[in-house]
């Protein structure tokens, strides 16, 4: 992949596909991590005299305008971070977008409205997607792919536009790919992966692939209960994917066959209901009462997991250990994060809820070697899948 330093951008219109898909409460951004991660590429281009046209998506508006998913709050925050005005177009490829693009001067930045307001962006019809990509490409002289969180999507702005313009990867995408290559091809051992989150089904492929590469696999979060149930234990009302039990038994057998140490919780916080103020008790993970549900790993498991991380050379973590949004059930996620910070390993937080948890819990982001901006993209890369957005950037026009 070319990088942006290979282009003379002064006076040229550069379309930057960023990932600005941030959580909102009304028009208030509750976590601006992805916007901050996009700033270096945008600032570099603007600083070298480019006319920067930023495009991104937000949420799932299903191909039509919806004020709930407007990028207007993002434009304001991006302007604050750049310390410069960001012109905002109220449509994607319409009159407002054309006027905003035409009005750009060297070194200025614009943001177009949510790409997903246009049905062509996510269309599975190649012709519809190509038609929309052509309208986007018409705005620009060059394309920069910097939205790592979207590179696993075969969408017009990610996959089709690079084929229509000279293109390069932004600094964020290059950094993400460099880290993931290290995890897949050059991991210092012991290589430990910590997986959490709600569902085993979300991580089937990555678990199967990682069992051929890692030394230790620590499983927490909601998905741990399916692993416990697969071993025949009662999990009460805990999150359970019964349709995955056979698959998980296969993982347990494969781990044993390959000598991979697969570590499950030994105790959990078992609550009477799924609620922030729910009454709970610490119980053995193998003896969860039928009328309770596990909402976090327990104190012995936190200590166990920290011990399994202490001597690691490389750690990849994806998925919280419990319902970290509820303070009472955030301790397990905090314990894993703090163990990574204390470690001398190369530590990677795999985006998504894990990255959100780091920020929500007020932990220092520089305590980790890398925090990814793309949970889904990271997992698909580690699963060994081909990511359409990276393929498009690798092909030179």
C-alpha positions as CSV (number, residue, x, y, z in Angstrom):
1,X,0.0,0.0,0.0
2,X,1.2,3.5,-0.8
3,X,1.1,6.0,2.1
4,X,0.1,9.6,1.9
5,X,3.7,10.9,2.0
6,X,4.1,9.6,-1.6
7,X,1.6,12.2,-3.0
8,X,2.1,15.9,-3.5
9,X,-1.3,17.1,-2.2
10,X,-1.0,20.9,-2.4
11,X,-4.0,22.4,-4.1
12,X,-5.5,19.0,-4.7
13,X,-8.9,17.7,-3.5
14,X,-8.3,14.7,-1.3
15,X,-11.2,12.4,-0.3
16,X,-10.4,10.8,3.1
17,X,-12.5,7.9,4.1
18,X,-12.4,8.1,7.9
19,X,-14.1,6.1,10.7
20,X,-16.0,8.6,12.7
21,X,-18.7,6.1,14.0
22,X,-18.9,7.4,17.5
23,X,-21.5,6.8,20.2
24,X,-24.0,9.6,20.7
25,X,-26.5,10.5,23.4
26,X,-28.7,13.0,21.5
27,X,-26.1,15.2,19.9
28,X,-23.5,14.7,22.6
29,X,-20.5,12.5,21.7
30,X,-19.8,10.1,24.6
31,X,-16.5,8.7,23.3
32,X,-14.5,10.6,20.7
33,X,-11.7,8.1,20.4
34,X,-12.3,7.4,16.8
35,X,-12.4,11.1,15.9
36,X,-9.1,11.7,17.7
37,X,-7.5,8.7,15.9
38,X,-8.5,10.2,12.5
39,X,-6.9,13.6,13.3
40,X,-3.2,12.9,12.4
41,X,-4.0,12.0,8.7
42,X,-6.4,14.9,8.2
43,X,-4.0,17.4,9.9
44,X,-1.1,16.1,7.8
45,X,-3.0,16.5,4.5
46,X,-4.3,19.9,5.4
47,X,-0.9,21.1,6.7
48,X,0.5,20.2,3.3
49,X,-2.1,22.3,1.5
50,X,-4.6,19.7,0.5
51,X,-8.3,20.5,0.2
52,X,-9.5,17.7,2.5
53,X,-13.0,16.2,2.0
54,X,-13.7,13.8,4.8
55,X,-16.4,11.1,4.5
56,X,-17.6,8.7,7.1
57,X,-20.6,6.8,8.4
58,X,-22.5,6.8,11.7
59,X,-24.9,4.1,12.9
60,X,-27.4,2.3,10.8
61,X,-29.7,4.7,9.1
62,X,-30.6,2.1,6.4
63,X,-30.0,4.1,3.3
64,X,-32.0,7.3,4.0
65,X,-31.5,10.5,5.9
66,X,-32.2,10.4,9.6
67,X,-31.4,13.3,11.9
68,X,-30.6,10.9,14.7
69,X,-27.5,9.8,12.7
70,X,-26.3,13.1,11.5
71,X,-22.5,13.8,11.5
72,X,-23.1,17.4,12.5
73,X,-21.9,16.9,16.1
74,X,-18.8,15.1,14.7
75,X,-18.0,18.0,12.5
76,X,-18.0,20.3,15.5
77,X,-15.8,18.0,17.5
78,X,-13.4,17.4,14.6
79,X,-13.1,21.2,14.2
80,X,-12.2,21.5,17.9
81,X,-9.5,18.9,17.6
82,X,-8.1,20.4,14.5
83,X,-8.3,23.9,15.9
84,X,-9.8,24.9,12.6
85,X,-13.3,25.3,11.1
86,X,-14.6,22.2,9.4
87,X,-17.2,23.0,6.7
88,X,-20.2,20.6,7.0
89,X,-22.3,19.5,4.0
90,X,-25.9,18.6,4.9
91,X,-26.0,15.9,2.2
92,X,-23.6,13.4,0.8
93,X,-23.4,14.0,-3.0
94,X,-26.1,16.7,-3.4
95,X,-26.1,20.4,-3.8
96,X,-24.8,21.1,-0.3
97,X,-21.9,18.7,-0.7
98,X,-21.0,20.2,-4.1
99,X,-21.1,23.8,-2.8
100,X,-18.9,22.9,0.2
101,X,-16.4,21.1,-1.9
102,X,-16.3,23.9,-4.4
103,X,-15.7,26.4,-1.6
104,X,-12.7,24.7,-0.1
105,X,-9.3,26.5,-0.2
106,X,-5.9,25.0,0.2
107,X,-5.5,23.6,3.8
108,X,-9.2,23.6,4.6
109,X,-11.3,20.6,5.7
110,X,-14.9,19.7,5.0
111,X,-17.0,16.8,6.3
112,X,-19.9,15.4,4.2
113,X,-23.1,14.1,5.8
114,X,-23.4,10.4,6.8
115,X,-22.5,8.1,3.8
116,X,-25.1,5.6,4.9
117,X,-27.9,8.2,4.1
118,X,-27.3,7.0,0.5
119,X,-28.5,3.5,-0.4
120,X,-25.6,3.1,-2.8
121,X,-23.0,3.1,0.0
122,X,-24.0,-0.3,1.4
123,X,-25.7,-1.8,-1.6
124,X,-25.0,-5.4,-2.5
125,X,-25.7,-4.5,-6.1
126,X,-22.4,-3.8,-7.8
127,X,-23.9,-1.3,-10.3
128,X,-25.7,0.7,-7.6
129,X,-22.6,0.8,-5.5
130,X,-20.4,1.8,-8.4
131,X,-22.8,4.6,-9.4
132,X,-22.6,6.1,-6.0
133,X,-18.8,5.6,-5.9
134,X,-18.5,7.6,-9.1
135,X,-20.4,10.5,-7.6
136,X,-18.1,10.6,-4.6
137,X,-15.0,10.2,-6.7
138,X,-16.0,13.1,-8.9
139,X,-15.4,15.4,-5.9
140,X,-11.7,14.6,-5.6
141,X,-8.3,14.1,-7.3
142,X,-7.0,11.6,-4.8
143,X,-8.3,9.1,-2.3
144,X,-7.0,8.2,1.2
145,X,-8.3,5.2,3.0
146,X,-8.0,5.8,6.8
147,X,-11.2,4.3,8.2
148,X,-9.8,1.0,9.6
149,X,-13.0,0.2,11.4
150,X,-14.8,-0.1,8.0
151,X,-12.1,-1.9,5.9
152,X,-13.9,-5.3,6.4
153,X,-17.0,-3.9,4.6
154,X,-17.4,-4.1,0.8
155,X,-19.0,-0.6,0.7
156,X,-18.7,2.0,-2.0
157,X,-16.6,4.5,-0.1
158,X,-14.3,1.7,1.1
159,X,-14.0,-0.7,-1.8
160,X,-15.2,1.0,-5.0
161,X,-13.9,4.6,-4.8
162,X,-10.2,3.6,-4.5
163,X,-10.5,2.0,-7.9
164,X,-11.5,5.3,-9.5
165,X,-8.7,7.5,-8.1
166,X,-5.0,7.5,-7.3
167,X,-5.0,6.2,-3.7
168,X,-3.0,5.7,-0.6
169,X,-3.5,4.4,3.0
170,X,-3.7,6.9,5.8
171,X,-1.4,6.8,8.8
172,X,-4.1,5.1,11.0
173,X,-4.7,2.2,8.6
174,X,-1.0,1.7,8.1
175,X,-0.4,1.6,11.9
176,X,-3.3,-0.9,12.4
177,X,-2.1,-3.2,9.7
178,X,1.4,-3.1,11.0
179,X,0.2,-4.2,14.5
180,X,-2.0,-7.0,13.1
181,X,0.8,-8.4,11.0
182,X,2.9,-8.5,14.2
183,X,0.1,-10.4,15.9
184,X,-0.2,-12.9,13.1
185,X,3.4,-13.4,11.9
186,X,5.8,-12.1,14.5
187,X,4.3,-12.4,18.0
188,X,6.7,-12.6,20.9
189,X,5.9,-15.6,23.1
190,X,4.2,-16.5,25.3
191,X,1.3,-15.2,23.1
192,X,-1.8,-14.7,25.2
193,X,-5.3,-13.8,23.8
194,X,-8.1,-12.6,26.1
195,X,-11.6,-12.9,24.6
196,X,-14.8,-11.6,26.2
197,X,-18.0,-10.0,25.1
198,X,-21.4,-11.4,24.8
199,X,-21.4,-14.1,22.1
200,X,-19.3,-17.0,21.1
201,X,-20.8,-16.9,17.7
202,X,-19.3,-13.5,17.1
203,X,-15.8,-15.0,17.5
204,X,-16.1,-18.5,16.1
205,X,-13.7,-17.9,13.2
206,X,-11.1,-16.0,15.2
207,X,-11.1,-18.7,18.0
208,X,-10.5,-21.4,15.5
209,X,-7.7,-19.6,13.8
210,X,-6.0,-18.4,17.0
211,X,-5.9,-21.9,18.5
212,X,-3.2,-22.6,15.8
213,X,-1.1,-19.6,16.9
214,X,-1.4,-18.8,20.6
215,X,0.0,-20.3,23.8
216,X,-2.8,-19.3,26.1
217,X,-6.5,-18.3,25.5
218,X,-8.4,-16.6,28.4
219,X,-12.2,-16.6,28.0
220,X,-14.4,-14.3,30.0
221,X,-17.5,-12.2,29.5
222,X,-20.9,-13.6,28.4
223,X,-19.2,-16.1,26.1
224,X,-17.6,-17.9,29.0
225,X,-20.9,-19.3,30.1
226,X,-21.3,-21.2,26.8
227,X,-17.8,-22.7,27.5
228,X,-18.8,-23.6,31.0
229,X,-22.1,-25.2,29.8
230,X,-20.2,-27.1,27.2
231,X,-18.3,-28.8,30.1
232,X,-21.6,-29.7,31.7
233,X,-21.9,-27.0,34.3
234,X,-25.1,-25.2,35.4
235,X,-25.0,-21.5,34.3
236,X,-28.4,-20.4,35.6
237,X,-29.8,-17.5,33.7
238,X,-26.4,-16.4,32.3
239,X,-26.0,-15.6,28.7
240,X,-25.9,-19.0,26.9
241,X,-25.8,-19.9,23.2
242,X,-27.1,-23.5,23.2
243,X,-26.6,-23.8,19.4
244,X,-22.9,-23.3,19.9
245,X,-22.3,-25.9,22.5
246,X,-21.0,-28.5,20.1
247,X,-18.7,-26.0,18.4
248,X,-17.3,-25.0,21.8
249,X,-16.7,-28.6,22.8
250,X,-14.7,-28.9,19.5
251,X,-12.6,-25.8,20.6
252,X,-11.9,-27.4,24.0
253,X,-10.7,-30.6,22.3
254,X,-8.6,-28.7,19.8
255,X,-7.0,-26.6,22.5
256,X,-6.1,-29.8,24.5
257,X,-4.7,-31.5,21.3
258,X,-2.5,-28.5,20.4
259,X,-1.3,-27.8,24.0
260,X,-3.0,-24.4,24.1
261,X,-3.8,-23.5,27.7
262,X,-7.5,-22.5,27.7
263,X,-8.4,-20.7,30.9
264,X,-12.0,-20.1,32.0
265,X,-13.5,-18.2,35.0
266,X,-13.3,-20.0,38.4
267,X,-15.8,-17.6,40.0
268,X,-18.3,-15.1,38.9
269,X,-20.6,-12.3,40.3
270,X,-24.0,-14.0,40.1
271,X,-26.8,-11.5,40.2
272,X,-30.6,-11.9,40.7
273,X,-31.3,-9.8,37.6
274,X,-29.7,-7.9,34.8
275,X,-29.6,-4.4,36.4
276,X,-27.1,-1.8,37.6
277,X,-28.1,-2.2,41.2
278,X,-28.8,-5.9,41.2
279,X,-28.1,-7.9,44.3
280,X,-25.3,-10.4,43.7
281,X,-23.0,-12.8,45.3
282,X,-19.6,-14.4,44.4
283,X,-20.1,-18.0,43.5
284,X,-17.9,-20.7,41.9
285,X,-18.2,-20.7,38.1
286,X,-19.1,-24.4,38.3
287,X,-21.9,-23.8,40.7
288,X,-24.0,-20.8,39.5
289,X,-27.5,-21.0,41.1
290,X,-30.3,-21.7,38.6
291,X,-32.0,-18.4,39.6
292,X,-29.0,-16.2,39.0
293,X,-27.0,-14.9,36.1
294,X,-23.3,-14.2,35.9
295,X,-22.5,-10.5,35.1
296,X,-18.8,-10.4,35.7
297,X,-15.8,-12.5,36.5
298,X,-15.1,-12.9,40.2
299,X,-12.1,-11.9,42.4
300,X,-10.3,-15.2,42.1
301,X,-10.6,-15.2,38.3
302,X,-9.3,-11.6,38.1
303,X,-6.2,-12.8,40.1
304,X,-5.9,-15.9,37.9
305,X,-6.2,-14.0,34.6
306,X,-3.6,-11.4,35.9
307,X,-1.2,-14.2,36.7
308,X,-1.7,-15.7,33.2
309,X,-0.9,-12.3,31.7
310,X,2.2,-11.5,33.8
311,X,4.8,-13.4,31.8
312,X,3.3,-12.7,28.4
313,X,5.4,-11.5,25.5
314,X,2.3,-10.5,23.4
315,X,-1.3,-10.0,24.4
316,X,-4.4,-9.3,22.3
317,X,-7.6,-8.5,24.2
318,X,-11.0,-8.2,22.6
319,X,-14.2,-8.1,24.6
320,X,-15.1,-7.0,28.2
321,X,-15.1,-9.5,31.1
322,X,-18.5,-8.4,32.4
323,X,-21.2,-5.7,32.1
324,X,-18.6,-2.9,32.4
325,X,-21.3,-0.3,31.8
326,X,-22.6,-1.1,35.3
327,X,-20.1,0.0,37.9
328,X,-20.7,-3.0,40.2
329,X,-19.9,-5.4,37.3
330,X,-16.9,-3.5,35.8
331,X,-14.2,-4.8,38.1
332,X,-13.3,-7.8,35.9
333,X,-12.7,-5.7,32.8
334,X,-10.7,-3.2,34.9
335,X,-8.6,-6.0,36.3
336,X,-7.7,-7.4,32.9
337,X,-6.9,-3.9,31.6
338,X,-4.7,-3.1,34.6
339,X,-2.9,-6.4,34.1
340,X,-2.1,-5.4,30.5
341,X,-0.9,-2.0,31.7
342,X,1.4,-3.6,34.3
343,X,2.7,-6.1,31.7
344,X,5.9,-5.6,29.8
345,X,4.3,-7.4,26.8
346,X,3.3,-5.9,23.5
347,X,-0.3,-5.3,24.3
348,X,-3.1,-4.7,21.8
349,X,-6.7,-3.7,22.7
350,X,-8.9,-4.9,19.9
351,X,-11.2,-2.0,19.5
352,X,-15.0,-2.1,20.0
353,X,-16.3,-2.5,23.5
354,X,-12.7,-3.1,24.9
355,X,-11.5,0.3,23.7
356,X,-14.7,1.9,24.9
357,X,-14.2,0.2,28.3
358,X,-10.6,1.6,28.6
359,X,-11.9,5.1,28.1
360,X,-15.1,4.7,30.3
361,X,-13.0,3.3,33.2
362,X,-10.6,6.2,32.9
363,X,-7.5,4.1,32.2
364,X,-4.5,5.6,30.5
365,X,-4.6,4.9,26.8
366,X,-0.8,5.1,26.6
367,X,-0.6,2.2,29.0
368,X,-1.2,-0.1,26.1
369,X,1.0,-0.6,23.1
370,X,-1.9,-0.1,20.7
371,X,-5.6,0.5,20.9
372,X,-7.4,-0.5,17.7
373,X,-10.2,1.6,16.2
374,X,-11.8,-1.4,14.6
375,X,-13.1,-4.4,16.6
376,X,-14.8,-6.2,13.8
377,X,-12.0,-5.5,11.3
378,X,-9.3,-6.6,13.8
379,X,-11.1,-9.9,14.4
380,X,-11.7,-10.6,10.7
381,X,-8.0,-10.0,10.0
382,X,-6.9,-12.3,12.8
383,X,-9.4,-14.9,11.5
384,X,-7.5,-14.9,8.3
385,X,-10.2,-13.2,6.2
386,X,-9.6,-11.0,3.2
387,X,-10.6,-7.4,4.0
388,X,-12.1,-5.6,1.0
389,X,-10.9,-2.2,2.0
390,X,-7.3,-3.3,2.3
391,X,-7.4,-5.2,-1.0
392,X,-8.6,-2.0,-2.7
393,X,-5.8,0.0,-1.2
394,X,-3.2,-2.5,-2.2
395,X,-4.2,-2.5,-5.8
396,X,-2.5,0.4,-7.5
397,X,-4.3,2.6,-10.1
